[in-house]
Amino acid sequence: MKLVFERPKSLQETKTHYCPGCGHGVIHRLVAEVMDELNIREKTIGVAPVGCSVLAYNYFNCDMQQAAHGRAPAVATGIKRVLPENIVFAYQGDGDLAAIGTAEIIHAAARGENITVIFVNNAIYGMTGGQMAPTTLLGQKTETSPYGRNAQSAGYPIRVCEMLSTLDGVSYLARAQVTDVKNILRAKSYIKKAFETQINKKGFSLVEILSPCPTNWGMSPSNAIFWVKNEMTKVFPPGIYKDWEEER
Amino acid sequence: MEKILMKGNEALAEAAIRAGCQCFFGYPITPQSELPAYLAREMPKRGGVFLQAESEVAAINMVYGAAGAGARVMTSSSSPGISLKQEGISYLCGAELPCVIVNIMRGGPGLGDIQPAQSDYYQATRGGGHGDYRTIVLAPSSVQELVDLVYDAFDLADLYRNPVMILGDGILGQMMEPVVFKERPKRELPPKDWATTGMKNRKQNVINSLYLDPVKLEEHNWKLYRKYKEIEEKEVRYEMINCDDADYFVVAYGIAARIALSAIEMARERGIKVGLIRPITLWPYPAKAFEEVISRAKAFLTVELSLGQMVDDVKLSVNGRAPVYFYGRPGGMVFTAEEILKEIEKMRGVA
C-alpha cells in the first residue's frame, strides 16, 4: 500500500490534551510540517509559553524550553544569542504575548531579534477557564466579562500585527486563520516564510493565527470556526503586514 | 603577578570574562552601573554577548534561555531590580539552570536610596521567589575576594546546576582596591548534556519546571533537597579572625565585616578578647563556625547594614547556648568602627 499521509517527523507520537475543535493541534502540525520541509528539526529550539500550549514540548520533536508567563521572547533571545546558527521559535497565546508579555514581544521585535514567533490568538484565556484576554472582542462574553467586554471599563482588543508593523526591527509579519483548507494552507505558507526569514538572518518574524476555542467560547466546533471567520477577522484582518522581500 | 587598582564593579566584570562568562543580560540601575558598562565595552571585543534588556524581568529570562542553551551567563542588578528577577530565579532553580546573579545592594524598601545596604539578606538566603528552592549566596568583603569568588560562582553554578548569587553592597561595588587576577586551574565539571542545542544524534532535551503530576513534582522537590543537602555539606565557607583566644564574638559579612574588624582591633587594645566570625557563604550558612567556639563563647554580637536579618541565622546556629545581640544601621547609613566598639563594650558589660 502506498503511504499518502503520515505524522511529520517534527511531531512526537503522543496523545493530544487539546479540546475537540481547538486550533492548537492544526497549528502544531503546520509548524512541524514546515520544520520537516526546511530540514531544520535537528537544529531548532522551541520555546513553550504558559497557557494551553504549555505542554508544546510534549508534541514538538525538537529541543524545547518552557518559559515563564509572557517571557518566551526573552528566553528565545537568550538562546539565539548563544546559538545564532540554530533556529529558535517561540509559541505563544494571546494572554501570554499581548498582556503579561507585551514588553518582551515589543522589544524582541524592536531589536530585530532573529527569531520566529507563532502567535495563537483565540481571544480568550483557555488554560485558566475562559477569562477575558487582551484580544477579546467588544461584547464578547467570558468568565471575567460576563456581560460582554465593555470598552468603558475593559478597553479595546489589541491588534498585535498592526502594532508591531510600526517597528523597524520587524522583517516578516502576517495574520492567518485556521478555519478551512485554503486558509490553513495560507497559514502554513506564512509560517514557512517566517522561518525562512530567520534562516536568511533577516530578523524578527511573527505569524498571528486566529484560532477557535469552542470549549471556552461555549460553541460547537463548527460554530467556533464560523465565529473566527465572521467575527474575529473583522477586528483582526488577515493578511501580510510586513515582508522584507516585498520592501526591496 | 600584576596588581591592578580597580573599582569593585569593574573588577567583577573583568573576573566574569576571565571565568568564561559568554553572555551578560542586564538593565541599568545604580550602584552597579560600572559593571554593565565595562561588559558593554569588553564583551564584543572578546567574543562575548552583551545585551541591555528592556527590564530586569526580561534580563533574567534571557539568562534562563542562554543558560538552557549551555552558556556561562551572568546578570547583575541592585536591590529593586533583584526583586523583579525573583520570578525568573524561581524558574531557574526549578529548571536547574546554572547562572550567576550579582546583587550590589542598596537601601530599601521600595525605591529606597542608592547608598550601600545589606537589607536583602532574607531575600537572598530564603528565596525571594515562590517554591522550595535555594540559591548559593557568596558575600565577598574586599575587591580581591569579589574577584576570586566570581570564578568560584561560575564553577559552583555549573557543578550543581543551580543559580549562584554574589551579594555585595554599594561600597564594595564602588570602592577601588588593588586586585590580582590569578590564573587558576580549570575545575573538572560535569558535561552540559542536558542543554538545548538542537537534538542532532540524541534524544530531545527539555528545559522545564512544570510537573503537573504531584507525584512527579514531589520527586523533583526531593531531588532538589538532596542537592541542597550536598551543597550544605560541601560548600560552606567562612573566615574566623582573632577567634583562638576570644570569648566574645562579632558576626558580620561583606563590608560590615571590614568595619567590624577595625572595631575588634580597637577592642583588643582595650583588653577585650573579641573575635570575628565572617560568613562567606550566606547560604549554605556556616553554622559550624559557631560550633568551634560555642563552648567558650560568652556572647555574640551581629552587626549588619540592616534592621537585623542575618541575626536570625546566628540565633539558629547558637541555638540558645549564648546570648546573641544585634547592632545595625538601615537605609544606606554605614556604621563606624567606634559605634561597633561601643556595642562590643556593652556586650561585655551585660554578658
Interface residues (C-beta under 8 A of the other chain):
Chain A: Q12 R41 E42 K43 T44 I45 V47 V54 L55 Y57 N61 C62 D63 M64 Q65 Q66 A67 A68 R71 A74 V75 A76 T77 G78 I79 K80 R81 V82 L83 N86 A103 E104 I106 H107
Chain B: Q22 C23 F25 V49 L51 A53 E54 S55 V57 A58 A59 N61 M62 V63 Y64 G65 A66 A67 G68 A69 G70 A71 V73 E87 G88 Y91 A95 T196 T197 G198 M199 K200 N201 Q204 N205 V206 I207 N208 S209 L210
